[in-house]
Amino acid sequence: MSLETIGISSAWVIPALGAAAFFFIVFFIRAFTPGSAVAKHVPSLSAATSILAIGLGFLLFWFVLADLLNSGPGSFSIHWLTLGDTRLSWGILVDNLSVVMLGLVTFVALLVQIYSLGYMKGHPRFAWYFAVHSLFAAAMLALVLADNLLFLYISWELVGLGSYLLIGFFYEKRSAAEAAKKAFVTTRIGDVGLLIGIILLFKATGTFELSAIFHAAEAGGISQTTLNASAILLFIGAMGKSAQFPFHVWLPDAMEGPTPVSALIHAATMVAAGVYLVARMMPIFELAPTVLLIVAVIGLITFVFAATIALVMTDIKRVLAYSTISHLGLMMLSLGAGSVAAAIFHLVAHGVSKALLFLGSGSVMHATEDRTHIWDMGGLHKVMPITAFTFLIGAASLAGIPPLAGFFSKDEVLLGVLDHRNPIFIVVALAGVALSALYMARVAFVVFLGKKRNPAVHAHESPPTMTVPLILLAVLAVSVGFIAFNWTDTYHGFAGFLEDGGKFHLTIWLTVLSAILAIAGVAVGWLVYVRGTVSHERIATRFATIHRILVNKYYIDELYQWVIDRVVLVFARFIALFDRVVINDTGVDGSGLTVKLSAWRLRYLQSGLLYTYGIFMSVGVTVLALIWWVVLA
């Protein structure tokens, strides 16, 4: 294969490389006998295999992008099997949306794996970590390339498996094992909805192929009832993966996994899958406007709801986790307003910035003996200048400070909401913008600025394997926003690249207002957490009830536990009792006992003893004689 032939038709190789790396590490490299000459090199060989696979994938991405720009979208599929009139295939679809996701996933995964060399160094399951990392990235890459819903669903479940294995990587800790189970079960609820939605679309069209389903829907071949039902079920699946209210509870607990895993999950894989699904299935959602409104409402609620909780979290990773939930809500709000380009643009900007922030928090933990409580820190910019500077850039980007990436992407979302939704949506969204700036200012200022709060904390800068990825991500957090603009006659900006006729534009008053709110949020954070002009302890005491509700995350976890304990388990015990008493003891064992009792009584008729047969024959003759005598008499 020459370089000239590498392009869209070779895109399937990108996820295949990750899958091959997983199997190679698990079944070959890790198979070396402990104590052998090669065994001591297993960790480094595993890391090299995984990084080489994703690195080649990132390199191939550029060839695929070049082919796409030259030749336009394309697809490639192979026949799998035929069931009746249904033809099933494994296929990939390479268009502008999938290529954007390919670039984001491969780039972030590559940096995270390089970063992990320093962060996970010396861990006894170092090789297994990189193996699962490859599987996780491969599943997400296959998901974004899938050209049919069946292949997409299989990849979707593999993404869930990868997240389960990585969130529960430190399974010796009960909290990590429980977090993995919580993530797996919560997202499975959404996955059931997704599966039913796929089945409904298949029943209506007779195919899993995305292009055929879209064509049938646009031609009126799917009833409105089916469109509404399938769209809402698809969205339920997206809600689970992208941690939308009320399925958000798994994501904060997922922080029990290694911090580089959190960066990958929050920036480019697990949670991005739900946003991608809605964007990919937008032709269906556009034909179900009521469902699209529901998407917008859930997105808006999640955006503000999670932002309020992020304001009071004291664990650095949980602040970032609720920030992710909030910004995923903003992306869903954009999709609910029909602005796919704005949502994906914010997904990219958020992915770069959030990967930077999580890797930055990992650098802090690495330097402070795994401390995560923000009030144990302070003044770290003096001893960790690279981590501090890059973290502040990421925080400013997500706060919406111009001219960073998050500023441009957030404004495009707000503009889409303003143009296509009720004014109440933009009012609440702007309040969320101010909250986002405030909680990002809080975590950045408390950790890195101000005075040192805990003398026991002795920090140091992280090694280059960790700081170099931070620098690269910081550069992107500064510059990636400028891809929104139309720089040449052939490049019509990000919106034009993603959608025909799309164009980046600003509404001056909205841009100025959102920038003022973002800057005001940062300024309030400076006054409260750096200058101390306003006491946050006094505010918490003054509004103790509200503060308690926020600290306890609106008691939603407790509500779910109450429902499980008082409703689900009680009902389960009733079902178990019904199954044992009615189904088992009566229906199954009862019928068997009836046969046994009948046989016990009938055994006297077939005893095998001659005198018993003689007695019954004599009694029978006597009875017949009496009947004959009575009747004839």
N, C-alpha and C positions, 0 to 999 in steps of 0.2 A: 504494500500500500504506500503510494507516494504522498507527499504533503499536499499536492494539488487535489487529491481525491478525498482528503479528510474534510468532513463537513457535517451536514445535517444527517446523512445516512450513518454517520459514525457516532451520533450522540448517545446511542444505547451503551456504548463502551464506558461512558462516564460512571453510571451507577454500577455497571458490571465490574469495574476495577475495585470499587469498594467492597462489593460482595465477595470477589475473589480474594481480596486481602483478608477478610474475615475468616473464610474457610482455610486459607493458607496458614494463618497464625494459629487457629484452633486445632487443626488436624495435622499440621506438619511441624511448625516451629515449636509449639508447646509440647509436642510429643517426645522431645529429647529427654532421655533419662536424667533425673536429677543427679548431679555429681559428675556427669560426663564432661568431656572437654568443651563441647558445644553448648551445654546447658547454661553456663554462665553468661553466654551471649544472647540468650533468648529474649530478655527485655529489649536490648538495643535492636536486635533483628526484627522484633515485632513492631517497635516504633518506626523503624526505617521502612518496613513494608507498608504500614498504614499511611505514613506521610507521603511515601512515593506514590501510592495509589491515588490519594486525594490531590496531590500535586500534579500528577498527569491529568487527572480529571479537570483541574483548573486550567491547565494548558490547552486541553482539548476544547474547553469552553470557548476560547478565543477563535479557534478554527470554525466552530459551529456558528458563532456570532458573525464571523466574516462571511460565511456561506449564506446565512440568513439575510444579511444586508445586500448581498449580490443577487441572490436567487429568490428570495422571499420564503415564506413558510413552507414546510414540507412535512411528510410523515413517512413512517416505515413500519411494516408489520409482517409477522409470520403467522401462518395458520397453526392453531393449537389442536382443536378438535371440533367435531360437528355433532350436535345433539338435535336430532330431528331436523327442523328447518333453521336452527340457530347455529351460526358459525362463530366460534370463539377464537380469538387471536391474541397474541402478545404484540402490542404496537406502541410506538412513540409518536408524539405530536410535537414538532418543534416550531413554535411561533414566537412572537415577541414576548408574550407573557411567560412562557416556559423558559425562554433564554434568560430573562431577567432573574428568575428564580435560580436557574443553574449557576449564574455568576455569583449571586449572593451566597448560596449554600456552599459551593466549592471554596470560595474565598474565605468565608468565616470559618468553615471546618478546617481548612489548611492552617490558618493562624492559631486556632484553638489547639490543634494537635501539636504544633510547634511549641506553643506556650506550655502545654502539658508536659513536655520534656523536663522542664524545670519544676513545675508544680507537683507532679506525681513521682518525681525521682525517688527511687528507693522503696516504693510500695511493693509488697510481695505479689500483688496481682497486676503489676504494671503491664504485662503482655495481654492479659484478658481485657484490661481497660481499653487498649488501643484496638483490639479485635472488635469489641462491641461498638466502639466509636466508628469504625469503618462500616459496620452493619447499619448503624443508625443513619449515617450520612447517605449510604447507598439507598436505603429505603425512601428517604425524603427525595432524593434525586429521581428515583423511579416514579414516585408519586407525581412529581411536577411534569414528567415526560409522558405519562400514561395517556393514550388516546381513547381509552374505553373505561367505563365505570368499574368493570370487574377487576381489571389490572390495577386501577386506582385504589379500589377497596383493599386488595391484597397488600399493596404497598402501605396503605393507611394503617393496617393492622400491624405490619412490621415496624412502622414508626412507633406505634404504641408499645410493642415488645422491646424495642431498643431503649425507649425512655424508661420502661420498667426496670430493665437491667442496670441502667446507668444511675437512675435515682436511688436504687437500692444497692449501689456498688459497695457501700460500707455496711453490708448486711449484718455485721456483728453488732451494730448499734440497733436497738429495737426501734428507735425513732426513724431510722433510715428504712428499715424493712416495712414499717407501717406506712411511711410516706409513699413508698413504691406501690404498695397495695392500694392505697387511697387513690393515687393517680390512675392506676390500671382500672379500678372499678368505676371511678367517676367518669372517665373517658369512655368506658365500655357502654355506659348508659346512652351517651350520644351516638356511639357507633351502631347501636341497635336501630336508632332512628335513621341513621344514614343508610344502613342495609335495607330497611323497609322502603325508604325513598327510592333506592336504586331498583328494587324489585317492582315497585309501582311503575317506574319509567320503562322498565323492560317489558312488563305486561302490556303497557299501552303501545309500545313501538316494536317489540320483538327483537330488539338489539341493545347491546351495551355501548355501541360506538357513539362517541360524543357528537360527531358531526351529523350522524343520522338522527339522533334524538333531537338536536337543535333544529334540524330541517323539518322534522315531523311536527315539532311544537309550533314553529313559525308558520307552517302550512295549515294549522288548525287540526292536526291529526291527533292531538291529545286534548281531552276534555278539560274545562276550566277547573272542575273539582279535582281531577288528578294532578293538574299543574299546581294547584294550591297545596294539596296534601303532600306531594313529593317535594315541593320547595321548602315547606316548613320542616319536613323530616330531614332534608339535606342540611338545613340550617341548624337543626338540633345536633347533628353530627359535628358541624363546624363549631358550635358553642362549646361542646365538650373538649375538643382539641385546643381551641383558642381561649379556653378559660373564661367564657362569658358568663355573666351573672344569669342564673344561680349555680352554674357549674364551675365557678372560679376557685372553689375551695382546695383543689388539689395542687394548684401551682405554687402557693407560698410554702407548702410543706415539701415540695420538690427540691427545696434548697438543701435538703439533707444529702444530696449527691455531691460529688466533687464540683468545685466552683467552675472549672472549665466546661463541665457538662451543663451547668446552669447557663453559661454564656451561649452555648450552642443551641440549647432548647429555647431560650428566650429570644435569640437573635435570628435564627434562620431555619429551624427545623420544626419541632413539635407544634409550637403555638402558631407558627406561620402557616401550617397546613390548613387550618380552618379558614383563615383569610383567603388563602389561595383557592380553596374549594368554592367559596362563594363567588370569587372573581371569575373562576373558570366556568361556573354554571350560571353566570349572569344572564345569558339568553333565556333561561328558564325563569329566573327571578323577575326579569323585566316583564314577563307575561303573567306574573302573579303580583300585582302592585300592592295588594294588602299584605302579603308576606314581606315584601320589600320594606314596607312601613314598619313592620315588626322588627326587622333587622336593624333599622335606624333607631327605634326606641330602645331595644336591648343594648345596642352599641352606646347610646347616650347615657343610659343608666350605668353601664359598666364603667364608662369613662370617668364620670364624676364620683361614683360610689367607691371605686378602688383608690382614687386620688385622695379622698378624705381619710382612708385608712393609712395610706402611705405617710400622711402627715405625722402620725404618732408612733409608727413602728421604730423600735430601737435597735433591731438587728439590721446591719447594713444590707445583707442579701434580701431580707424581707421587704425593706423599703424598695429595692430595685424590682422585686417580684411584683409588688402591687403597682409599681410604675408600669411594668409590662402589661399587666391586666388592664390598666387604665388606657394605655395607648393602643392596645388591641381593640378596646371598645371604640376608640376614635377611628380606627380603620374600618370597623364594622359600621359605624355611623356614616362614613364616607361611602361605603358600598350600598348602604341603605338609601343614600341620596343618589345612587346611580353613578357615582364618580369612581370608576374602577382605577383609572390612571392615578388619581390623587391617593387612593388607598394603597396601591402598590408602591407609589413613590414614598409614602410615609413608612411603609413596611421596610423599604430599603434603607431610608435614613435612620429609622428606629433600630434596624438590625445592626447597622454599623455602630451607632452610638451605644446601644445596649450591650453589644459584645465588648466594647471598650470599657463600659462601666463594670460589668461583671468580672472581666479579666483584671480590671483595676482593683476591685474589691478582693479578688483572689490574691493579688500582689500584697495588699494590706494584710490579709490573713497569713500569708506566707511569712511576712516580715514581723508579725506580732504574735506568733505562736497560736495561730488559728482563732484569734479574738474576732468577734463579730459585733459586739455591743458598741454602738457609736459613742456612747458617753464614757467609754474607757479610753477613747482616743483623743486626738487634738494635737495640732502643731506638727502633723506628720510631713507637711511640705518641706520642713527643714532637713529631714533625714531621708525622705523619699521624693526628691524633686521631680523625677520623670513620671512616677506614678501619680503624683499630685497634679502636675500640669495636664497630663493627658486625661485624668479623671474629670478635672474641672471643665475641659473642653467637651467631653461627652455629656456632662451634666448641663452645661450651657446649651448644647444642641437640643437636648430633650426639653429643656425649659423654653425653647422657642426664641432664643436670643439671636438677632440678626448679626452677621449674615451666615450663620451656621446652617447645616443641612436641615435640622429639625424645624428651623424657622420657615423655610420655603415649603417643605412638605406639609407642615401644619396649616399654613395659609391656604394651600390648594384644597385641603380638606374643608376648611371653614367656608371657602368660596362655594364649593359644591353644595354644602349644607344650606348656605344662604340662598342659592339659586333654586334648589329643588325641594326644600322642606319648609314647614311652618316656622315663622320667626322665633317661636319659643325654643326651637332646637338650637339656633345660633346663640341665643341669650345664655342658655345653660352651657353650651359648648365653650363659650368665652369664659364663663366662671371656671370651667375645668382647666382652661389654659392657665389662668392665674394660680390655681391650686398646683398644677404641674410644676410651674416655676418655683413655687414656695417649697414644695417637698424636695425638689432637686437641690435647691439652694441650701436647705437644712442639712441634708446628708453630706454635701460637699464641704460646707463651711465647718460643721461640727467635727468631721473627721480630719480635715487637712489644715484648717486655719485655727486661729485662736491659740490659747495656751495649752500646754500639755496637762491633761487632767489626771492621769494615772501614772505615778512614778514607776510602777512595776512594768510598764510597757517599754520595751527597748526595741525599736524598729530599725530597719536598715533597708536600703534599696534592693530590689529583686535582681536576679541575674539577667544577662542579655536575652536569654531564650524567652524570658517573660516580658521584658521591657520593649524589645523590638516590635513584637506584635502590637503593643500598646501605642507605640509611635505611629505605625502604619495605619491603625484604626483612627487615631486622632487626626491624621492628615485627611483621611476620607471624611471624617465627621465635619471637617472644615470645608472640604471642597465638593463633596458629592451633591450638595444642593444646587450647584451651578449647572448640573446636567439638565435641569429643568428648562434652561433657556435655549432659544433657537440661535445657535452660534454660526451655522453655515446654511447654505441653500439646500443641502442634502439632509441635514439633521434638523428636524423640526421640534426639538425639545423632547423631554421624556414623555409628555402627554401625546405628542405627535407620533413618537415611536411606538407607543403602546396601543393607541387607538387612531384609526383613520380620522383625520380632521381635528384631532385633539390639539389643544394649544395652551401653553402656560400663560396665565394672565393674572394681574393683580387688581383688586379694587382698593384704591388708596385709603379710604376711610377705615376699611376693615383691617388692612395691613397695619396701619398706624395704631389702631385700637388694640389689636392683638399684641403688637410689639410693646405698647405701653403697659398692658396687663402683665406681660412676661417680665419686663424690666421691673415693674412694681413688685411682683412676687419675689424677685431676687433681692430687691432693695429691702423689703420687709424681712426676708431671711437674714440679710446682713445686720439689720438693726437688732434683731432678736438673738441671733446665734453667734455673732461676732462682737458687736459693740455692746450688747446687753442693755440697750436703751429700753427695751421692753422685755419683761421677765416671762419666759415661757412657762416656768413653774407657777407663777401667779395666774396666768391665763388658764392653765390646767386646773388649778384650784377653784378659780372663779366659775368655770364651766365644768365642774366635776362630773356631772351626769353625762354630758355629751362626750367628755374625754373618756369616761369609763366605757361608753358604748363603742367608741372608735377603737380603743385599745383591745376590746373584746370582739372586734370585727363584726359588730352588729349582732353578735351572738348567733350567727348563722350556723357555725359548726356545732354549737350546743343544740340548736334547733334540730339539725339533722340527726344528731346523736339521740335526742329525745324521741324523734319519730322512729328511728331504728329500734330503740329500746322498748318504747311503749306501743308502737303500732306494728312495725314490721316483724319483730321477734314474737310479739304476742300472737299475731296472725299466723306466723310460721309455726308456733307451738300448737295452735288450734288445728292447722292443717296436718301437723304431725300426728296429733291425737286422732283426728278423723281418719287419717291413713291407717293408723295402727288398729283402731277399734272397728271402723266400718269396712274399710277396704281389705285390710289384712286379716284381722281376727274373724270378721263376719263373712266378707265376700270370698276370701281365698281359703283361710283355714276353716271357716264355717262350712263351706260346701264340701271340703275334704272330710270334716268331722261327720257330716250327714251321711256321706258314703260309708265311712267307717262304722257308724252305728247301725246303718242298714245291713251292712255285711255281717256285723256281729250278731244281729238277730236272725239273719237268713242262714247263718252257718249251720243251724240245726237241720235245714232242709238238705244239706249236702255234707253229711257227717262222715259218710263212707262206712257206717255201721249197718249191718243187715237187719238187726232187730229194730233199729230206728225207722228204717224204711217200712218194715212190716207193720209197726204201730201206726204210722201215718196212712198206710194202705188200708188197714182195718178201720181206722177212724173215718177215712174217706168213703169206704163202702157203706159203713153204718149211716153216715150223714146222707148219702144218696138214697139209701133204702128208706130212711125216715121221710125224706122229701117226696119220694115216689108214693109212699103210703099215704102221706097227708094230702097230696094232690089228687090221687085216685079216689081216696075216701070221700 
